[in-house]
């Protein structure tokens, strides 16, 4: 369960479950941070998501990365994370109507969360969900809605981060999607 509020979040994505537990322990012992999520994800990977003050989160992530670098896939620190990203991860969003629908899909959960935060901060959109690697073969995606121009801007901002990291699977903007598509989301 996600803990609120978070001024800053940090995540470490690992190829080893054992290293995931080790990283979580290092993060919690090395700085005053809150454990938001610590769990296995598809396909045999592990993620640890923490929150707290920027300096504490940075310290915790750096210490964990140094300790488990042999298993490190990706990591980040996002200062001033947009609250809608946390709501999207927790499945706590509500959408009644899809104007345009945007989707960004990634091979990395860490990069996807960074992309979702960039998308929300780049345009006037509503984040619908941030789905992280569960029953997705280790992939992750976010969905958003808003007017077509805003959704295009948001999807491009998110896709730019994923492309830079080499983990973009696909990006799509669907103008005027059928209302039945909303039933498949959260």
C-alpha distance (Angstrom), angle and dihedral (degrees) to the residues before:
residue distance angle dihedral
X1 . . .
X2 3.80 . .
X3 3.78 119.4 .
X4 3.82 120.0 -140.0
X5 2.99 143.8 -113.5
X6 3.77 107.9 34.4
X7 3.78 121.9 179.4
X8 3.79 91.2 180.0
X9 3.78 133.4 10.1
X10 3.77 133.0 -159.4
X11 3.77 130.3 -169.3
X12 3.77 135.9 -170.5
X13 3.82 120.7 -164.4
X14 3.80 116.5 -161.1
X15 3.79 139.0 -173.1
X16 3.82 91.8 -141.6
X17 3.79 128.7 65.3
X18 3.81 92.2 -155.6
X19 3.81 90.1 51.4
X20 3.81 88.1 49.8
X21 3.79 91.8 60.7
X22 3.80 89.5 44.5
X23 3.83 91.4 50.7
X24 3.80 92.2 49.0
X25 3.79 90.7 51.8
X26 3.82 92.6 47.7
X27 3.82 91.2 49.0
X28 3.79 93.5 50.4
X29 3.81 94.0 45.3
X30 3.80 96.8 45.1
X31 3.81 101.7 52.3
X32 3.78 144.2 11.1
X33 3.82 97.4 -94.0
X34 3.79 136.3 139.1
X35 3.79 120.8 -121.2
X36 3.81 107.0 -129.2
X37 3.82 101.3 169.6
X38 3.77 133.0 -0.9
X39 3.79 114.4 170.3
X40 3.74 150.4 123.7
X41 3.78 116.8 -91.4
X42 3.79 133.0 -168.4
X43 3.15 125.9 -55.0
X44 3.77 98.1 28.7
X45 3.80 94.7 -67.2
X46 3.82 130.4 128.7
X47 3.80 133.1 -141.3
X48 3.79 132.7 -164.4
X49 3.82 119.7 -167.8
X50 3.81 120.5 -171.8
X51 3.80 136.7 176.0
X52 3.77 137.4 -159.2
X53 3.78 141.3 96.6
X54 3.80 114.1 -15.5
X55 3.81 95.7 -112.5
X56 3.80 93.0 47.7
X57 3.80 92.6 48.3
X58 3.81 91.5 46.9
X59 3.80 91.5 50.2
X60 3.81 93.3 47.4
X61 3.81 93.7 48.3
X62 3.82 93.1 45.9
X63 3.81 92.2 49.5
X64 3.80 92.9 48.0
X65 3.82 92.4 47.1
X66 3.81 90.5 52.4
X67 3.80 91.9 48.6
X68 3.83 98.1 47.5
X69 3.81 101.9 26.3
X70 3.82 90.6 133.2
X71 3.83 89.4 68.0
X72 3.81 100.5 33.3
X73 3.80 115.9 129.5
X74 3.80 100.1 165.4
X75 3.80 142.5 -30.2
X76 3.80 141.6 -177.6
X77 3.78 146.8 -179.3
X78 3.80 117.0 -146.4
X79 3.81 114.0 -167.7
X80 3.81 113.3 -154.2
X81 3.79 95.0 9.5
X82 3.80 113.8 -159.8
X83 3.84 107.8 -106.5
X84 3.81 91.4 -133.7
X85 3.83 88.7 67.4
X86 3.81 90.4 59.8
X87 3.80 90.6 45.4
X88 3.81 89.5 50.5
X89 3.80 91.8 51.6
X90 3.81 91.3 47.6
X91 3.82 93.0 47.4
X92 3.79 90.6 -120.0
X93 3.80 100.3 133.5
X94 3.77 129.1 107.2
X95 3.79 125.9 -156.2
X96 3.80 123.7 177.9
X97 3.79 98.7 180.0
X98 3.78 137.4 26.9
X99 3.79 113.5 -142.2
X100 3.80 99.5 171.4
X101 3.80 119.9 -12.5
X102 3.81 122.2 -138.6
X103 3.78 126.1 -170.1
X104 3.82 131.3 -175.7
X105 3.80 118.6 -173.7
X106 3.81 126.0 -165.5
X107 3.79 143.0 -178.3
X108 3.84 88.7 -138.3
X109 3.79 127.7 61.3
X110 3.80 92.7 -159.7
X111 3.80 93.2 53.6
X112 3.80 91.0 43.8
X113 3.81 92.6 56.9
X114 3.81 89.6 49.4
X115 3.81 88.8 49.3
X116 3.81 92.6 49.7
X117 3.81 90.8 51.5
X118 3.82 91.1 49.3
X119 3.81 91.0 47.4
X120 3.80 93.8 52.5
X121 3.80 92.0 46.3
X122 3.83 93.4 48.4
X123 3.80 101.4 56.5
X124 3.79 145.7 11.0
X125 3.80 98.3 -90.9
X126 3.77 137.1 130.5
X127 3.78 116.2 -122.8
X128 3.80 108.5 -135.7
X129 3.78 102.2 -174.5
X130 3.77 144.8 -17.9
X131 3.80 108.1 -151.5
X132 3.80 115.9 -165.6
X133 3.79 121.2 -156.9
X134 3.81 99.0 -67.3
X135 3.81 109.1 134.1
X136 3.82 88.1 -12.0
X137 3.80 101.7 98.8
X138 3.80 90.8 -107.1
X139 3.80 95.2 -51.6
X140 3.80 126.9 120.7
X141 3.80 136.1 -157.1
X142 3.78 142.8 -178.8
X143 3.78 129.9 -149.4
X144 3.78 127.9 -157.5
X145 3.79 140.3 174.8
X146 3.78 137.9 -154.1
X147 3.78 137.1 106.1
X148 3.81 115.1 -28.9
X149 3.82 96.4 -105.7
X150 3.81 93.1 48.8
X151 3.80 93.2 46.8
X152 3.82 90.8 49.2
X153 3.80 90.2 51.0
X154 3.81 92.1 47.7
X155 3.80 94.7 46.6
X156 3.82 91.3 48.5
X157 3.82 90.8 50.1
X158 3.80 91.3 50.9
X159 3.80 93.8 42.5
X160 3.82 91.0 51.4
X161 3.81 90.6 61.6
X162 3.80 92.5 45.8
X163 3.80 91.8 47.4
X164 3.80 91.9 49.0
X165 3.80 89.6 54.1
X166 3.82 92.6 43.7
X167 3.82 94.8 -120.8
X168 3.82 104.2 106.1
X169 3.80 111.2 129.3
X170 3.81 97.9 174.1
X171 3.80 144.9 -34.3
X172 3.78 125.7 -153.1
X173 3.80 137.3 178.8
X174 3.80 116.1 -164.6
X175 3.83 115.3 -167.9
X176 3.80 113.7 -148.7
X177 3.82 97.2 -2.2
X178 3.78 118.5 -161.7
X179 3.81 111.7 -91.5
X180 3.82 90.5 -123.2
X181 3.82 88.9 72.8
X182 3.80 89.8 68.4
X183 3.80 88.8 63.8
X184 3.82 90.0 63.7
X185 3.81 91.8 57.1
X186 3.79 128.4 78.9
